Amino acid sequence: MISRRLPLLGAATAILLAVAGCGSSASSDTASEGASESTGGTTLAEIQESGVLTVGTEGTYKPFTFHEGGAGELTGYDVEVITAVAEKLGVEAEFEETQWDAIFAGLEAGRFDVIANQVSITPEREETYSFSVPYTYSNGVIVTSADNSEITSFEDLEGKTTAQSLTSNWYELAEESGAEIEAVEGWAQSVTLLEQGRVDATINDELTFLDYQKSTPNENIKIAAETEEQSRSALAFPQGSDDLVEAVNSALEELREDGTLAEISEKYFGEDVSAE
């Protein structure tokens, strides 16, 4: 299950901003660890001189950064995006696989130049890191059975039953929306309960739904409603990497304009998630 930030309703907004995320839904406290040991920014000249852009990524966060079949070549949406960016800069992307809990500390220590791992932009992180323009946009969504006509908004969840992981940020949103919660271990179990008619809905990230439908098309479920605001994921750099960030932004805009970002999005999600 992809756990991400979803600014929407009252207390849930504050909760979800705090768990803005990546594959492991880490807190902003983790993001700031090691800040006092910062090595400073990385310059474009340094990258071009070395010919290498070193990228921190998990390698275990499908479909963004993972090994096909568990042991194959590193691939994924984020991997392809940053590889295309590196090509635009005239350098090679080399990946340093790191657990999410240590990935920001690795950036601070200079182990890599950039993080490509669905890092959501939050005010807390912007105090410590520099970000590229976003390359992923996503809403939170209510998923129901395909024949459900009663739920078309978050207000409609009042008194309804939703399937949610109790450790997920989506649990908090479902609870605040007035839903009764059926505890599950993850997305797959939520879909099963929906198809069995044991719950009315589940709340999750749109990317989770799209990834599932791309790999396992299911006509029995649909998106019934989505949040107005979006989470935005971008490449993260040490502060002081201004000219490198500027060059990466130019590369991302070129990739957006020539259709490369849309093509990569379609490959992994069946639609373009790189645009608002």
C-alpha positions as a LaTeX table, in Angstrom:
\begin{tabular}{lrrr}
\hline
Residue & $x$ (\AA) & $y$ (\AA) & $z$ (\AA) \\
\hline
Met1 & 0.00 & 0.00 & 0.00 \\
Ile2 & 1.27 & 3.42 & $-0.93$ \\
Ser3 & 0.96 & 5.76 & 2.01 \\
Arg4 & 1.03 & 9.43 & 1.15 \\
Arg5 & 0.08 & 12.94 & 2.28 \\
Leu6 & $-3.56$ & 13.95 & 1.85 \\
Pro7 & $-4.48$ & 17.46 & 3.00 \\
Leu8 & $-8.26$ & 17.56 & 3.31 \\
Leu9 & $-10.24$ & 17.70 & 6.53 \\
Gly10 & $-9.57$ & 19.38 & 9.86 \\
Ala11 & $-7.44$ & 17.25 & 12.17 \\
Ala12 & $-6.79$ & 14.75 & 9.42 \\
Thr13 & $-4.99$ & 17.45 & 7.47 \\
Ala14 & $-2.42$ & 17.96 & 10.19 \\
Ile15 & $-1.95$ & 14.22 & 10.64 \\
Leu16 & $-1.46$ & 13.60 & 6.96 \\
Leu17 & 0.96 & 16.46 & 6.53 \\
Ala18 & 3.05 & 14.87 & 9.25 \\
Val19 & 3.21 & 11.49 & 7.52 \\
Ala20 & 3.86 & 12.81 & 4.04 \\
Gly21 & 5.60 & 10.23 & 2.25 \\
Cys22 & 7.44 & 7.74 & 0.49 \\
Gly23 & 7.22 & 4.02 & 0.53 \\
Ser24 & 7.59 & 3.80 & 4.25 \\
Ser25 & 5.49 & 6.79 & 5.34 \\
Ala26 & 8.23 & 8.36 & 7.42 \\
Ser27 & 7.82 & 11.43 & 9.60 \\
Ser28 & 9.39 & 14.82 & 9.09 \\
Asp29 & 11.58 & 14.14 & 12.13 \\
Thr30 & 13.37 & 11.48 & 10.11 \\
Ala31 & 13.81 & 13.95 & 7.28 \\
Ser32 & 15.68 & 16.39 & 9.48 \\
Glu33 & 18.03 & 13.90 & 11.11 \\
Gly34 & 21.65 & 14.68 & 10.31 \\
Ala35 & 20.93 & 18.23 & 9.19 \\
Ser36 & 23.63 & 19.61 & 11.46 \\
Glu37 & 26.15 & 17.38 & 9.67 \\
Ser38 & 25.26 & 18.63 & 6.21 \\
Thr39 & 28.06 & 18.53 & 3.69 \\
Gly40 & 26.52 & 21.43 & 1.77 \\
Gly41 & 25.08 & 21.41 & $-1.71$ \\
Thr42 & 26.23 & 19.65 & $-4.83$ \\
Thr43 & 26.96 & 21.79 & $-7.87$ \\
Leu44 & 26.17 & 21.06 & $-11.49$ \\
Ala45 & 29.86 & 21.48 & $-12.33$ \\
Glu46 & 30.80 & 18.73 & $-9.87$ \\
Ile47 & 28.27 & 16.35 & $-11.39$ \\
Gln48 & 29.34 & 17.06 & $-14.93$ \\
Glu49 & 33.02 & 16.77 & $-14.06$ \\
Ser50 & 32.50 & 13.34 & $-12.49$ \\
Gly51 & 30.05 & 12.26 & $-15.20$ \\
Val52 & 27.86 & 10.63 & $-12.56$ \\
Leu53 & 24.68 & 11.59 & $-10.71$ \\
Thr54 & 24.51 & 9.39 & $-7.62$ \\
Val55 & 20.91 & 8.64 & $-6.68$ \\
Gly56 & 19.59 & 7.45 & $-3.33$ \\
Thr57 & 16.59 & 5.13 & $-3.64$ \\
Glu58 & 15.02 & 2.21 & $-1.78$ \\
Gly59 & 14.85 & $-0.41$ & $-4.50$ \\
Thr60 & 11.99 & $-2.12$ & $-2.64$ \\
Tyr61 & 9.09 & 0.27 & $-3.34$ \\
Lys62 & 7.10 & $-1.02$ & $-6.30$ \\
Pro63 & 6.19 & 0.43 & $-8.80$ \\
Phe64 & 8.51 & 3.36 & $-8.13$ \\
Thr65 & 11.87 & 1.73 & $-7.39$ \\
Phe66 & 12.19 & $-2.05$ & $-7.30$ \\
His67 & 13.89 & $-5.13$ & $-8.72$ \\
Glu68 & 11.75 & $-7.04$ & $-11.19$ \\
Gly69 & 11.10 & $-10.49$ & $-9.78$ \\
Gly70 & 12.96 & $-9.48$ & $-6.63$ \\
Ala71 & 16.43 & $-10.04$ & $-8.06$ \\
Gly72 & 16.42 & $-8.45$ & $-11.51$ \\
Glu73 & 17.68 & $-5.09$ & $-12.66$ \\
Leu74 & 16.60 & $-2.01$ & $-10.71$ \\
Thr75 & 13.61 & $-0.42$ & $-12.41$ \\
Gly76 & 10.49 & 1.57 & $-11.68$ \\
Tyr77 & 8.81 & 4.90 & $-12.33$ \\
Asp78 & 11.23 & 6.98 & $-10.26$ \\
Val79 & 14.22 & 5.06 & $-11.61$ \\
Glu80 & 13.23 & 5.79 & $-15.21$ \\
Val81 & 12.48 & 9.45 & $-14.48$ \\
Ile82 & 15.83 & 10.19 & $-12.82$ \\
Thr83 & 17.68 & 8.17 & $-15.49$ \\
Ala84 & 16.07 & 10.34 & $-18.17$ \\
Val85 & 16.99 & 13.48 & $-16.19$ \\
Ala86 & 20.62 & 12.34 & $-15.92$ \\
Glu87 & 20.75 & 11.79 & $-19.67$ \\
Lys88 & 19.53 & 15.35 & $-20.21$ \\
Leu89 & 22.39 & 16.55 & $-17.98$ \\
Gly90 & 24.86 & 14.50 & $-20.00$ \\
Val91 & 25.79 & 12.22 & $-17.10$ \\
Glu92 & 25.05 & 8.67 & $-15.93$ \\
Ala93 & 22.69 & 7.87 & $-13.07$ \\
Glu94 & 24.20 & 5.51 & $-10.52$ \\
Phe95 & 21.94 & 4.18 & $-7.79$ \\
Glu96 & 22.73 & 3.76 & $-4.12$ \\
Glu97 & 20.04 & 1.57 & $-2.58$ \\
Thr98 & 19.21 & 2.58 & 0.97 \\
Gln99 & 16.46 & 1.84 & 3.45 \\
Trp100 & 13.95 & 4.66 & 3.75 \\
Asp101 & 14.75 & 5.29 & 7.42 \\
Ala102 & 18.34 & 6.14 & 6.46 \\
Ile103 & 17.87 & 7.80 & 3.11 \\
Phe104 & 17.86 & 11.44 & 4.28 \\
Ala105 & 20.87 & 10.83 & 6.52 \\
Gly106 & 22.65 & 9.43 & 3.46 \\
Leu107 & 21.87 & 12.58 & 1.51 \\
Glu108 & 23.17 & 14.73 & 4.37 \\
Ala109 & 26.37 & 12.66 & 4.58 \\
Gly110 & 27.05 & 13.09 & 0.86 \\
Arg111 & 26.58 & 9.42 & $-0.05$ \\
Phe112 & 24.44 & 10.53 & $-2.96$ \\
Asp113 & 23.51 & 13.75 & $-4.75$ \\
Val114 & 19.74 & 13.35 & $-4.94$ \\
Ile115 & 16.90 & 11.19 & $-3.63$ \\
Ala116 & 14.49 & 9.71 & $-6.19$ \\
Asn117 & 11.96 & 7.83 & $-4.07$ \\
Gln118 & 8.56 & 9.58 & $-4.17$ \\
Val119 & 9.54 & 12.17 & $-1.60$ \\
Ser120 & 6.49 & 14.32 & $-0.88$ \\
Ile121 & 7.11 & 18.05 & $-0.58$ \\
Thr122 & 6.21 & 19.32 & 2.90 \\
Pro123 & 6.95 & 22.61 & 4.68 \\
Glu124 & 9.10 & 20.72 & 7.20 \\
Arg125 & 11.26 & 19.14 & 4.52 \\
Glu126 & 11.57 & 22.39 & 2.60 \\
Glu127 & 13.29 & 23.86 & 5.66 \\
Thr128 & 16.11 & 21.32 & 5.30 \\
Tyr129 & 16.25 & 20.25 & 1.65 \\
Ser130 & 15.93 & 21.69 & $-1.83$ \\
Phe131 & 13.34 & 20.19 & $-4.17$ \\
Ser132 & 12.91 & 19.95 & $-7.90$ \\
Val133 & 9.61 & 20.74 & $-9.53$ \\
Pro134 & 7.15 & 17.89 & $-8.84$ \\
Tyr135 & 7.07 & 14.92 & $-11.19$ \\
Thr136 & 4.23 & 13.04 & $-9.48$ \\
Tyr137 & 0.81 & 14.32 & $-8.46$ \\
Ser138 & $-1.79$ & 12.25 & $-6.67$ \\
Asn139 & $-5.11$ & 12.60 & $-4.88$ \\
Gly140 & $-6.58$ & 10.53 & $-2.11$ \\
Val141 & $-9.53$ & 8.50 & $-3.36$ \\
Ile142 & $-12.56$ & 6.62 & $-2.11$ \\
Val143 & $-12.82$ & 3.24 & $-3.83$ \\
Thr144 & $-16.15$ & 1.39 & $-3.88$ \\
Ser145 & $-17.71$ & $-1.52$ & $-5.72$ \\
Ala146 & $-18.52$ & $-0.62$ & $-9.32$ \\
Asp147 & $-22.28$ & $-0.73$ & $-8.73$ \\
Asn148 & $-22.25$ & 1.51 & $-5.64$ \\
Ser149 & $-24.26$ & 4.70 & $-6.25$ \\
Glu150 & $-24.62$ & 5.82 & $-2.62$ \\
Ile151 & $-21.08$ & 7.11 & $-2.09$ \\
Thr152 & $-19.99$ & 10.07 & $-4.20$ \\
Ser153 & $-18.23$ & 12.21 & $-1.58$ \\
Phe154 & $-16.38$ & 11.96 & 1.73 \\
Glu155 & $-19.52$ & 13.16 & 3.51 \\
Asp156 & $-21.29$ & 10.05 & 2.23 \\
Leu157 & $-18.97$ & 7.87 & 4.33 \\
Glu158 & $-20.88$ & 8.84 & 7.48 \\
Gly159 & $-22.17$ & 5.58 & 8.96 \\
Lys160 & $-20.66$ & 3.48 & 6.16 \\
Thr161 & $-17.99$ & 0.80 & 6.68 \\
Thr162 & $-14.53$ & 1.25 & 5.19 \\
Ala163 & $-11.63$ & $-1.19$ & 5.08 \\
Gln164 & $-8.46$ & 0.46 & 6.40 \\
Ser165 & $-5.08$ & $-0.48$ & 7.81 \\
Leu166 & $-5.04$ & 0.81 & 11.38 \\
Thr167 & $-1.48$ & 2.12 & 10.94 \\
Ser168 & $-2.26$ & 4.05 & 7.76 \\
Asn169 & $-2.95$ & 7.76 & 7.46 \\
Trp170 & $-6.07$ & 6.81 & 5.51 \\
Tyr171 & $-7.51$ & 5.30 & 8.67 \\
Glu172 & $-7.52$ & 8.75 & 10.28 \\
Leu173 & $-9.32$ & 10.29 & 7.31 \\
Ala174 & $-11.94$ & 7.52 & 7.22 \\
Glu175 & $-12.56$ & 7.93 & 10.94 \\
Glu176 & $-12.92$ & 11.70 & 10.67 \\
Ser177 & $-15.32$ & 11.22 & 7.76 \\
Gly178 & $-17.60$ & 9.30 & 10.11 \\
Ala179 & $-17.00$ & 5.82 & 8.75 \\
Glu180 & $-16.96$ & 2.64 & 10.76 \\
Ile181 & $-13.61$ & 0.93 & 10.31 \\
Glu182 & $-12.98$ & $-2.68$ & 9.34 \\
Ala183 & $-9.31$ & $-3.36$ & 10.07 \\
Val184 & $-7.27$ & $-4.91$ & 7.23 \\
Glu185 & $-3.61$ & $-5.60$ & 6.59 \\
Gly186 & $-3.41$ & $-3.80$ & 3.26 \\
Trp187 & $-4.87$ & $-2.91$ & $-0.10$ \\
Ala188 & $-5.39$ & $-6.47$ & $-1.39$ \\
Gln189 & $-7.52$ & $-7.39$ & 1.60 \\
Ser190 & $-9.53$ & $-4.18$ & 1.21 \\
Val191 & $-10.38$ & $-5.09$ & $-2.38$ \\
Thr192 & $-11.41$ & $-8.59$ & $-1.32$ \\
Leu193 & $-13.80$ & $-7.24$ & 1.31 \\
Leu194 & $-15.25$ & $-4.78$ & $-1.21$ \\
Glu195 & $-15.92$ & $-7.53$ & $-3.73$ \\
Gln196 & $-17.49$ & $-9.69$ & $-1.03$ \\
Gly197 & $-19.79$ & $-6.84$ & $-0.01$ \\
Arg198 & $-18.47$ & $-6.86$ & 3.55 \\
Val199 & $-17.45$ & $-3.17$ & 3.43 \\
Asp200 & $-18.82$ & $-0.18$ & 1.54 \\
Ala201 & $-15.52$ & 1.47 & 0.62 \\
Thr202 & $-11.84$ & 1.94 & 1.26 \\
Ile203 & $-9.74$ & 5.12 & 1.19 \\
Asn204 & $-6.29$ & 5.04 & $-0.31$ \\
Asp205 & $-3.89$ & 6.85 & $-2.60$ \\
Glu206 & $-4.87$ & 7.14 & $-6.26$ \\
Leu207 & $-1.50$ & 5.72 & $-7.29$ \\
Thr208 & $-2.26$ & 2.52 & $-5.37$ \\
Phe209 & $-5.49$ & 2.14 & $-7.31$ \\
Leu210 & $-3.86$ & 2.89 & $-10.68$ \\
Asp211 & $-0.95$ & 0.53 & $-10.03$ \\
Tyr212 & $-3.38$ & $-2.24$ & $-9.09$ \\
Gln213 & $-5.59$ & $-1.68$ & $-12.13$ \\
Lys214 & $-2.56$ & $-1.61$ & $-14.41$ \\
Ser215 & $-1.25$ & $-4.96$ & $-13.17$ \\
Thr216 & $-4.57$ & $-6.61$ & $-12.23$ \\
Pro217 & $-7.48$ & $-5.01$ & $-14.11$ \\
Asn218 & $-10.63$ & $-5.24$ & $-11.98$ \\
Glu219 & $-13.99$ & $-4.03$ & $-13.31$ \\
Asn220 & $-15.65$ & $-4.71$ & $-9.97$ \\
Ile221 & $-14.27$ & $-1.58$ & $-8.28$ \\
Lys222 & $-14.15$ & 2.13 & $-9.10$ \\
Ile223 & $-13.04$ & 5.50 & $-7.78$ \\
Ala224 & $-16.13$ & 7.12 & $-6.28$ \\
Ala225 & $-14.60$ & 10.41 & $-5.07$ \\
Glu226 & $-11.26$ & 12.10 & $-4.64$ \\
Thr227 & $-9.73$ & 14.88 & $-2.60$ \\
Glu228 & $-9.45$ & 18.36 & $-4.05$ \\
Glu229 & $-5.85$ & 18.89 & $-3.00$ \\
Gln230 & $-2.97$ & 16.79 & $-4.26$ \\
Ser231 & 0.23 & 15.44 & $-2.83$ \\
Arg232 & 3.31 & 16.37 & $-4.86$ \\
Ser233 & 6.46 & 14.27 & $-5.06$ \\
Ala234 & 9.81 & 15.64 & $-6.25$ \\
Leu235 & 13.53 & 14.98 & $-6.29$ \\
Ala236 & 15.26 & 15.99 & $-3.04$ \\
Phe237 & 18.71 & 17.62 & $-2.85$ \\
Pro238 & 20.92 & 19.03 & $-0.11$ \\
Gln239 & 20.33 & 22.74 & 0.37 \\
Gly240 & 22.85 & 24.78 & $-1.57$ \\
Ser241 & 22.49 & 22.68 & $-4.75$ \\
Asp242 & 20.87 & 25.62 & $-6.51$ \\
Asp243 & 22.39 & 25.37 & $-9.98$ \\
Leu244 & 21.98 & 21.58 & $-10.01$ \\
Val245 & 18.32 & 21.90 & $-9.04$ \\
Glu246 & 17.84 & 24.52 & $-11.74$ \\
Ala247 & 19.38 & 22.21 & $-14.35$ \\
Val248 & 17.25 & 19.28 & $-13.16$ \\
Asn249 & 14.12 & 21.44 & $-13.34$ \\
Ser250 & 14.98 & 22.37 & $-16.93$ \\
Ala251 & 15.49 & 18.68 & $-17.72$ \\
Leu252 & 12.14 & 17.73 & $-16.16$ \\
Glu253 & 10.36 & 20.45 & $-18.13$ \\
Glu254 & 11.93 & 19.21 & $-21.35$ \\
Leu255 & 10.87 & 15.65 & $-20.50$ \\
Arg256 & 7.37 & 16.90 & $-19.79$ \\
Glu257 & 7.18 & 18.84 & $-23.05$ \\
Asp258 & 8.51 & 16.03 & $-25.24$ \\
Gly259 & 6.10 & 13.52 & $-23.70$ \\
Thr260 & 8.71 & 11.37 & $-21.94$ \\
Leu261 & 7.21 & 11.82 & $-18.46$ \\
Ala262 & 3.75 & 10.99 & $-19.76$ \\
Glu263 & 5.11 & 7.90 & $-21.51$ \\
Ile264 & 6.81 & 6.65 & $-18.34$ \\
Ser265 & 3.62 & 7.35 & $-16.37$ \\
Glu266 & 1.49 & 5.42 & $-18.84$ \\
Lys267 & 3.87 & 2.48 & $-18.59$ \\
Tyr268 & 3.47 & 2.13 & $-14.84$ \\
Phe269 & 0.02 & 3.59 & $-14.11$ \\
Gly270 & $-1.99$ & 3.57 & $-17.30$ \\
Glu271 & $-2.33$ & 7.36 & $-17.25$ \\
Asp272 & $-0.23$ & 10.48 & $-16.79$ \\
Val273 & 0.53 & 11.09 & $-13.10$ \\
Ser274 & 3.29 & 13.61 & $-13.87$ \\
Ala275 & 0.85 & 16.48 & $-14.47$ \\
Glu276 & $-1.55$ & 18.25 & $-12.13$ \\
\hline
\end{tabular}
